Amino acid sequence: MKRYLILEDGTVFPGEGFGSSAITTGQLVVSNNRTGIEQSVTDPDAEGQIIAFTLPGIGSSGINRDFYESINYKCKGIVVGSTSAESVDNSIPFEEWVTSMNIPGIKNVDVRALSKYIFEHGEMKASIMDTHDEHAIDQIKALVLPSDLVKQVSTKQSYPNPNIGLKMVIIDLGLKYSILRQLSYRDCNSIIVNYNTTPEQVASLHPDGVIFSNGPGDPKDLPKVLENIKVLQKQFPILGIGLGSLLVAMANDCQITQLTKPHHESSLPVKEVASGKIDFVNHNHSYTIDQKSIGSSDFIVTDICVSDGSIEGIRHEYLPIISVLFEPEAAPGPTDGYYVFDEFIDLINSIKQQDWSR
Amino acid sequence: MVVSGIHNILIIGPTNSDKNVDLSTALYDTADILHKLGYKTTIMVENPTALLSSSDFFDKIVVEKVNGENILNYIEQFRPDAILPTVGDKNALGIISGLNGKIAGTRVLGTDYFASLATFKRELFISKLNENDLPVINFISSDKEEELYDFIRSIGFPIIARRRFSNRHSSGWTNINNLFELDNFMALEDSSSAKIEIERSVRGFSEYSCTVVRDRFDNAALIGTIEDVEPIGIHHLDSNLISPALSLNDSKLQKLRNLAIKLARVFNIVGACTVHFAYNHKSNECYITEFIPRLSEETKFLEYATSYPLATVAVELNLGYQLDKLQLDSGNSFNGASEPFMDHITSRFPQWNSREQRYIGPSKTSDSSIIVSGFSIEEVFNKGPLNDKLNDTLNRYEQLHKMDDDQLFEKIIHSTNWMLDVLIEAIRRDFELPVLSEVTGINIPYLVALRNIKDNSAIIRDDEIDENNIEKLVGMGVKGLGYSKVLLDRDDIVTRTVVKSKKSISVNMDKLRQRNFFVTSGINNDLEFTDKNKIVVRSPIITSKKNILVRQFVLLQLVKSINQNGLEAIIIGREPWSSPLDVRNIAYEIADPHMELPHLNLIDDKAIFKIIDFSKTLSDEDMNNNEVFQISTQVIKSIDMKADLSMRIIVVSDGKSFTIPSVIYRKMVGDKSYEISSFNKFMTEREKNEIATIVKEELSQLNQINTYNFEFAFINGHWMITKISAGMNQDIIRHEIASSVHVIDTLVKLILGNTLEHDMSIEKIFQNDDKNFLVTINDQKFQSYNEEGIRKLLNDKINPQ
């Protein structure tokens, strides 16, 4: 069935519908991920998003439910170019899977033209619909996207991911399971808590370190979390990832800006400033830390994106805070960034050996 | 930043083999960047015409047999600071592995002795991989039955086995699936002195390759992945290749990426390295089968597929540059720290000269290849192997249609070069896809694509093509079929024929400039032209390795000349040209497998100054179009006469005057043939006058701007014409390189309206200021001589008194 991807400025991209036939609206994001459709679709970062995958032949490699990044969350819509009806490993066919997930999809779209358009005009709202008349466009324009995305994806109840090593409290802003997988590989005893958990409640869990996870939306919509960070960073080593990283920066008076060309690509190069070492890691963010504001803060830049020079990692000069905008847990993407978890654990261990009193 | 103390570099060039013509662009790019960065380079080659250039980039070209002895002699005599073995073929690495400890003062760039040796010595390769926990197919070579059986017990069946004889020859590999077959194999009385080699069989596994680059600071990036449509058991270069590898999910892709980078680290490879894998999707078994620590057909293909300038990057890494601080030009920085993203599929399809169906297996049999791009598997299949204009598929269909099911099944079991056609026929007869996948080892998504194509052709047969069934085809994911006329006029359909850039939209590739495009389907064009006047050059289809070289050379010279004369070149062909890096931004290149571009009206007719046709035949429409200028070879006269002494000349004519800037002289002496390029200087006045008179007479009837190839035989004391052809034939490279007059540039100038001098003297007509002369012995061995050397050769060997 013919369907249309309609952007809020009225631009129309025709295609063929698959998956759920419902009308859907969300923030349109163009993803240049090489692999990992199931990871991207189930990533809580994708809450409220329609994801346009530019990868060709989607579905050939199969769908593996073991790769899910969450159970309860998924993106609002999927836009693709070419697909394959069956996969190499005889797993559930891609389109059948999208239908089973009840996600509206549109295929055979000129995703090259779409990605070029978004690169030039910036990310915007979009809708997948059956018609493309003026009324439809007015509807999209009038729709206000929710600003409480983190509230929707953060766990309502705390839960443990038990192990025998260091105790981590993870502030769930839209946590990907792969962060837990990486912590488990390192024997970490993790407790995942709601994003509004107070510093007192966190402290009562006696963590060795606190992690502010990745998540969806604009960091400016989370003022309460900023206040919590200001308190917690004086008591515990902090690791910020993705949205968590932006919040850590903002809590320390850094400014946040929107990237001209957003980073939604499973393999972008990041350079460690101190050593010049280059790693390829998964990026999934539209915001970055303003270069100028870093100068007046107590942070030093540890990592930059080699492609556009934007800040990708910072470290506090006096406090044990590591923060990265990229996704060190990969999933999908190269595994070069795993070292961030090791560094954080090393940081905690080195502090434990010292008498860290403030 | 770079490795210090390197100023003079000896490049070990490729041997004189048709296999190596694919390296010509890489060699050109390597020499170009070394020249731009200020290095002094010498190249040792067997065939200097394979360099795609005269000596512009090289400070010295040594024409010798490329072997260890000659390389060692050169090093001892001239003491270069470094040698570069990674743009030669496998032979170059063989030479390096033999130089261990013999060249203390000269650094080996890119791939060292140990890594070179490991590409040849299987035992060394296996032990190094085992030592570093890299998965490798274990192997035994023994004449002791007990050891062999113990080994088989440790790895299980299936295995492959062969006998290695004391004269270093070996039998072919035999597939052994159980103890019974093993006992039969062992009982064969071939030779008691033979050693038996056994390894785990990976026949039927999927084959992948990953190409990585690594700098000396240990930064590494995955540049691209290639998937073989056919499984292990069919030679990689006889398989249909797809990039990116679509059937790898994230964990499999990251596993192969990490293994490839680890292997590059283990062998300390700085530069480019391609690692081949065998992967079983059912058991998730994965093995490294081979690594190629140099530029190769894979790197050429990936350079085209990804737009990443792999050859240029590799040599700069060899020199010690850091991955993110490279230069594409002197002073023009380039960030090579990129894992290129592909939003399209690029495929390489092998081609055979013969129309016959032939069996394929572990040994390479294809003669050339074509590369196509598209946005779906169906599209690249349609443009490449199933494109009737390239592969005579209608004839194949008719033949296959006559076979009964048993005959067809035999072709499915025993792979042939018609495999995709055979599978379409099988799908048409309702053979089940899982069965076909099991028997052929071809992964299901490719069979599904073939089924879509079959369904699509059913639609075409059943109905006239109209916008409704075009929509159905699009719905099946079948794109790029060549229905531009149907699709153009409709506003409300999903897709139409458009031209897209070969470069994906990505933060990573944002700053890379190039003008390579392909005709495909979509909603809008990526193509944007400048205001400059244009010359459209139609590029020919490649049918043999030799043609690749001629095409590369002529197109390169045309583009440079068109650019220097203030116009812009648009190269259009059924398949891409794979141009060198320095012309990718000055010429538009459009791959158009179904020749749809003329229907798209994208190029303003007023902006087209001329059309230079280098493809084989002109249409009736072209014949009547004065703007079309044909430069492919057209035979005008041919007489069957042979003589021991002959000459081949190129004539450049403006329709009134002409020059003969290059003469190739050929003489049989006993059973040896000698050919001397730029023979102008050694011709007598009488010979020049005689030739010029004949040429003048023949041209008076032709009266056109063009280049002409005249062949003469010396019979009964006179030069007689044996052949005349217009356009560019295979001699063009030797004429151009040998001649001090640039033939192609002169032709372009004439096409643009310039004329030659009138009433030229005989000296002026034959003017050639070359100081080096190329001699070819028995059409194989090249040698370079100065004037004195040629005179001595003529006196001593060719025309002894």
Interface residues (C-beta under 8 A of the other chain):
Chain A: K2 F13 P14 G15 E16 V30 N32 R34 T35 G36 Q39 T54 L55 P56 G57 G59 S60 S61 G62 N64 F67 G81 S82 T83 S84 A85 E86 S87 V88 D89 N90 K107 N108 D110 V111 R112 A113 S115 K116 F119 K261 H263 E265 S266 S267 L268 P269 K271 G276 K277 I278 F280 C305 V306 S307 D308 A330 A331 P332 G333 P334 T335
Chain B: S206 F217 D218 N219 A221 L222 P244 L246 S247 L248 N249 D250 S251 K252 L253 Q254 R257 N258 H281 K282 Q322 L323 D324 N335 A337 S338 E339 F341 M342 D343 H344 I345 F375 S376 I377 E378 E379 L433 P434 N443 I444 P445 V448 A449 N452 E471 V474 G475 G477 K479 D492 I493 V494 T495 K500 S504 I505 S506 V507 N508 D510 S521 G522 I523 N524 D526
